[in-house]
Amino acid sequence: MIEVLIAIGVVSTGILALLAVFVTGTRSNQHGEDLSKAVYYARRISEIVRANGLAFNEATIPPPQASGINDPAGVFKPLNSDPPIQLATIRAPKLNRDTGLPELNGSGDPVPDPGDDKFERNIMIRRSNNSPADFRYNLLTMDVTVRWVGGRSGDGMRHVKITSLLKSGS
């Protein structure tokens, strides 16, 4: 009889350990997905600003905060915050579970993934050196930070930051 009780205890411990592995794996999977999306969004924002020359569209370099691409430190905006209009479609489209294709709204535009509402962005652009005599004066440093709420209980703030150099002609 004692052997049966010991066997039940060992099997119960094994089952609990197996369930703990599933919980840990699920959390790690979600963190990995969020991290991948955040890196994608940070890189995408950086490329949109660089490829469209948005940092140099303004009369002043670096652009003023009103331009929408030079945020104050610590101030985060939604991913697709306007201006500039190029950031309006940055969010990934919601995929149809059956076909794997993006879902479209009535006008044929992709429907943004509602799960991406938890991501926010901060873009800061500054001159690499403020002395016109220095060669770094014509280089702008752009920091793109994307943050989201994550962690075990959903109360931890996570972020990724990508720094890029932009060359100005002035």
C-alpha atoms as a printed R data frame, in Angstrom:
    type eleno elety resid chain resno       x      y       z
1   ATOM     1    CA   MET     A     1   0.000  0.000   0.000
2   ATOM     2    CA   ILE     A     2   2.836  2.390   0.801
3   ATOM     3    CA   GLU     A     3   4.387  1.661  -2.597
4   ATOM     4    CA   VAL     A     4   1.155  2.747  -4.301
5   ATOM     5    CA   LEU     A     5   1.069  6.026  -2.340
6   ATOM     6    CA   ILE     A     6   4.698  6.731  -3.223
7   ATOM     7    CA   ALA     A     7   4.007  5.949  -6.893
8   ATOM     8    CA   ILE     A     8   1.001  8.298  -6.896
9   ATOM     9    CA   GLY     A     9   3.165 11.051  -5.356
10  ATOM    10    CA   VAL     A    10   5.911 10.573  -7.962
11  ATOM    11    CA   VAL     A    11   3.441 10.551 -10.863
12  ATOM    12    CA   SER     A    12   1.676 13.659  -9.484
13  ATOM    13    CA   THR     A    13   4.983 15.502  -9.198
14  ATOM    14    CA   GLY     A    14   5.847 14.543 -12.777
15  ATOM    15    CA   ILE     A    15   2.495 15.786 -14.086
16  ATOM    16    CA   LEU     A    16   2.854 19.102 -12.233
17  ATOM    17    CA   ALA     A    17   6.365 19.549 -13.625
18  ATOM    18    CA   LEU     A    18   5.076 18.872 -17.142
19  ATOM    19    CA   LEU     A    19   2.325 21.476 -16.737
20  ATOM    20    CA   ALA     A    20   4.893 24.005 -15.487
21  ATOM    21    CA   VAL     A    21   6.942 23.420 -18.642
22  ATOM    22    CA   PHE     A    22   3.899 24.181 -20.814
23  ATOM    23    CA   VAL     A    23   3.189 27.415 -18.930
24  ATOM    24    CA   THR     A    24   6.815 28.545 -19.202
25  ATOM    25    CA   GLY     A    25   6.917 27.662 -22.895
26  ATOM    26    CA   THR     A    26   3.755 29.635 -23.603
27  ATOM    27    CA   ARG     A    27   5.119 32.712 -21.814
28  ATOM    28    CA   SER     A    28   8.422 32.477 -23.651
29  ATOM    29    CA   ASN     A    29   6.615 32.121 -26.962
30  ATOM    30    CA   GLN     A    30   4.544 35.264 -26.318
31  ATOM    31    CA   HIS     A    31   7.628 37.240 -25.255
32  ATOM    32    CA   GLY     A    32   9.464 36.131 -28.388
33  ATOM    33    CA   GLU     A    33   6.541 37.158 -30.585
34  ATOM    34    CA   ASP     A    34   6.285 40.579 -28.918
35  ATOM    35    CA   LEU     A    35  10.044 41.117 -29.160
36  ATOM    36    CA   SER     A    36  10.060 40.200 -32.865
37  ATOM    37    CA   LYS     A    37   7.192 42.592 -33.594
38  ATOM    38    CA   ALA     A    38   8.835 45.425 -31.636
39  ATOM    39    CA   VAL     A    39  12.128 44.998 -33.519
40  ATOM    40    CA   TYR     A    40  10.218 44.905 -36.813
41  ATOM    41    CA   TYR     A    41   8.351 48.116 -35.964
42  ATOM    42    CA   ALA     A    42  11.506 49.930 -34.812
43  ATOM    43    CA   ARG     A    43  13.353 48.947 -37.990
44  ATOM    44    CA   ARG     A    44  10.362 49.850 -40.165
45  ATOM    45    CA   ILE     A    45  10.027 53.311 -38.606
46  ATOM    46    CA   SER     A    46  13.764 53.877 -38.999
47  ATOM    47    CA   GLU     A    47  13.618 52.869 -42.665
48  ATOM    48    CA   ILE     A    48  10.552 55.027 -43.388
49  ATOM    49    CA   VAL     A    49  12.244 58.113 -41.918
50  ATOM    50    CA   ARG     A    50  15.537 57.392 -43.699
51  ATOM    51    CA   ALA     A    51  14.173 56.339 -47.109
52  ATOM    52    CA   ASN     A    52  11.747 59.274 -47.370
53  ATOM    53    CA   GLY     A    53  14.246 61.854 -46.066
54  ATOM    54    CA   LEU     A    54  11.736 62.896 -43.400
55  ATOM    55    CA   ALA     A    55  14.460 64.195 -41.081
56  ATOM    56    CA   PHE     A    56  15.413 66.780 -43.715
57  ATOM    57    CA   ASN     A    57  11.948 67.954 -44.845
58  ATOM    58    CA   GLU     A    58  11.791 70.674 -42.212
59  ATOM    59    CA   ALA     A    59  13.467 74.085 -42.389
60  ATOM    60    CA   THR     A    60  15.423 73.263 -39.233
61  ATOM    61    CA   ILE     A    61  17.687 70.283 -38.739
62  ATOM    62    CA   PRO     A    62  17.013 68.294 -36.664
63  ATOM    63    CA   PRO     A    63  13.249 68.579 -37.227
64  ATOM    64    CA   PRO     A    64  11.098 70.255 -34.552
65  ATOM    65    CA   GLN     A    65   8.881 68.201 -32.236
66  ATOM    66    CA   ALA     A    66   5.778 69.359 -34.125
67  ATOM    67    CA   SER     A    67   6.999 67.397 -37.170
68  ATOM    68    CA   GLY     A    68   5.887 64.126 -35.572
69  ATOM    69    CA   ILE     A    69   9.272 62.453 -35.980
70  ATOM    70    CA   ASN     A    70  11.204 64.114 -33.161
71  ATOM    71    CA   ASP     A    71   9.447 63.329 -29.902
72  ATOM    72    CA   PRO     A    72  10.383 64.643 -26.459
73  ATOM    73    CA   ALA     A    73  12.331 62.228 -24.269
74  ATOM    74    CA   GLY     A    74  10.039 59.766 -22.532
75  ATOM    75    CA   VAL     A    75   6.939 60.683 -24.553
76  ATOM    76    CA   PHE     A    76   5.527 57.685 -26.425
77  ATOM    77    CA   LYS     A    77   2.887 57.797 -29.166
78  ATOM    78    CA   PRO     A    78   0.856 55.098 -30.925
79  ATOM    79    CA   LEU     A    79   2.786 53.343 -33.699
80  ATOM    80    CA   ASN     A    80   0.761 54.920 -36.471
81  ATOM    81    CA   SER     A    81   0.564 58.393 -34.944
82  ATOM    82    CA   ASP     A    82   0.358 61.130 -37.588
83  ATOM    83    CA   PRO     A    83   2.183 63.129 -38.795
84  ATOM    84    CA   PRO     A    84   3.988 62.011 -40.870
85  ATOM    85    CA   ILE     A    85   1.522 60.228 -43.144
86  ATOM    86    CA   GLN     A    86   4.117 57.576 -44.047
87  ATOM    87    CA   LEU     A    87   3.750 56.092 -40.540
88  ATOM    88    CA   ALA     A    88  -0.033 55.683 -40.905
89  ATOM    89    CA   THR     A    89   0.225 52.141 -42.281
90  ATOM    90    CA   ILE     A    90   3.062 50.816 -40.163
91  ATOM    91    CA   ARG     A    91   1.041 48.289 -38.175
92  ATOM    92    CA   ALA     A    92   0.950 44.723 -39.425
93  ATOM    93    CA   PRO     A    93  -2.323 43.622 -41.029
94  ATOM    94    CA   LYS     A    94  -4.699 41.239 -39.287
95  ATOM    95    CA   LEU     A    95  -4.394 37.828 -40.938
96  ATOM    96    CA   ASN     A    96  -7.331 35.589 -41.792
97  ATOM    97    CA   ARG     A    97  -6.899 32.349 -39.818
98  ATOM    98    CA   ASP     A    98  -8.198 30.177 -42.661
99  ATOM    99    CA   THR     A    99  -6.332 31.638 -45.634
100 ATOM   100    CA   GLY     A   100  -3.347 33.303 -43.941
101 ATOM   101    CA   LEU     A   101  -3.957 36.397 -46.094
102 ATOM   102    CA   PRO     A   102  -4.502 39.941 -44.767
103 ATOM   103    CA   GLU     A   103  -8.102 40.855 -43.972
104 ATOM   104    CA   LEU     A   104  -9.411 43.843 -45.945
105 ATOM   105    CA   ASN     A   105 -11.960 46.473 -44.961
106 ATOM   106    CA   GLY     A   106 -14.787 47.748 -47.197
107 ATOM   107    CA   SER     A   107 -12.476 50.026 -49.199
108 ATOM   108    CA   GLY     A   108  -9.914 47.271 -49.817
109 ATOM   109    CA   ASP     A   109  -7.322 48.455 -47.293
110 ATOM   110    CA   PRO     A   110  -5.720 45.979 -44.849
111 ATOM   111    CA   VAL     A   111  -7.250 45.898 -41.366
112 ATOM   112    CA   PRO     A   112  -4.541 46.553 -38.708
113 ATOM   113    CA   ASP     A   113  -3.925 43.780 -36.178
114 ATOM   114    CA   PRO     A   114  -5.757 44.885 -32.999
115 ATOM   115    CA   GLY     A   115  -3.221 43.013 -30.865
116 ATOM   116    CA   ASP     A   116  -0.589 45.556 -31.870
117 ATOM   117    CA   ASP     A   117  -2.313 48.377 -29.977
118 ATOM   118    CA   LYS     A   118  -0.012 47.628 -27.034
119 ATOM   119    CA   PHE     A   119   3.039 48.945 -28.930
120 ATOM   120    CA   GLU     A   120   4.074 52.614 -28.708
121 ATOM   121    CA   ARG     A   121   6.952 54.490 -30.323
122 ATOM   122    CA   ASN     A   122   9.330 57.333 -29.541
123 ATOM   123    CA   ILE     A   123  11.543 58.893 -32.229
124 ATOM   124    CA   MET     A   124  14.367 61.247 -31.258
125 ATOM   125    CA   ILE     A   125  16.634 62.930 -33.813
126 ATOM   126    CA   ARG     A   126  19.628 65.091 -32.900
127 ATOM   127    CA   ARG     A   127  22.865 66.298 -34.457
128 ATOM   128    CA   SER     A   128  25.802 64.026 -33.681
129 ATOM   129    CA   ASN     A   129  27.886 67.123 -32.883
130 ATOM   130    CA   ASN     A   130  26.752 70.729 -32.482
131 ATOM   131    CA   SER     A   131  29.961 72.345 -33.752
132 ATOM   132    CA   PRO     A   132  29.760 73.258 -37.481
133 ATOM   133    CA   ALA     A   133  33.536 72.778 -37.720
134 ATOM   134    CA   ASP     A   134  33.267 69.098 -36.733
135 ATOM   135    CA   PHE     A   135  32.676 66.518 -39.479
136 ATOM   136    CA   ARG     A   136  29.931 64.920 -37.339
137 ATOM   137    CA   TYR     A   137  27.860 68.101 -37.610
138 ATOM   138    CA   ASN     A   138  26.291 66.781 -40.826
139 ATOM   139    CA   LEU     A   139  25.367 63.483 -39.168
140 ATOM   140    CA   LEU     A   140  22.047 63.088 -37.392
141 ATOM   141    CA   THR     A   141  21.590 60.405 -34.758
142 ATOM   142    CA   MET     A   142  18.114 58.890 -34.742
143 ATOM   143    CA   ASP     A   143  16.909 56.750 -31.827
144 ATOM   144    CA   VAL     A   144  13.707 54.772 -32.419
145 ATOM   145    CA   THR     A   145  12.307 53.145 -29.275
146 ATOM   146    CA   VAL     A   146   9.302 50.815 -29.341
147 ATOM   147    CA   ARG     A   147   7.822 49.769 -26.012
148 ATOM   148    CA   TRP     A   148   5.059 47.449 -24.872
149 ATOM   149    CA   VAL     A   149   3.667 45.936 -21.697
150 ATOM   150    CA   GLY     A   150   4.861 42.380 -21.141
151 ATOM   151    CA   GLY     A   151   6.244 40.066 -18.514
152 ATOM   152    CA   ARG     A   152   4.820 37.286 -16.388
153 ATOM   153    CA   SER     A   153   1.915 39.213 -14.950
154 ATOM   154    CA   GLY     A   154   1.638 41.751 -17.776
155 ATOM   155    CA   ASP     A   155   2.890 44.611 -15.621
156 ATOM   156    CA   GLY     A   156   6.462 44.876 -16.892
157 ATOM   157    CA   MET     A   157   7.365 47.529 -19.470
158 ATOM   158    CA   ARG     A   158   9.608 46.173 -22.226
159 ATOM   159    CA   HIS     A   159  11.314 48.116 -25.016
160 ATOM   160    CA   VAL     A   160  13.712 47.861 -27.929
161 ATOM   161    CA   LYS     A   161  15.817 50.740 -29.226
162 ATOM   162    CA   ILE     A   162  17.474 51.096 -32.618
163 ATOM   163    CA   THR     A   163  19.992 53.864 -33.282
164 ATOM   164    CA   SER     A   164  20.746 55.003 -36.833
165 ATOM   165    CA   LEU     A   165  22.950 57.651 -38.402
166 ATOM   166    CA   LEU     A   166  21.507 59.911 -41.096
167 ATOM   167    CA   LYS     A   167  23.678 62.121 -43.309
168 ATOM   168    CA   SER     A   168  22.467 65.619 -44.019
169 ATOM   169    CA   GLY     A   169  23.594 67.704 -46.923
170 ATOM   170    CA   SER     A   170  23.731 70.965 -44.966
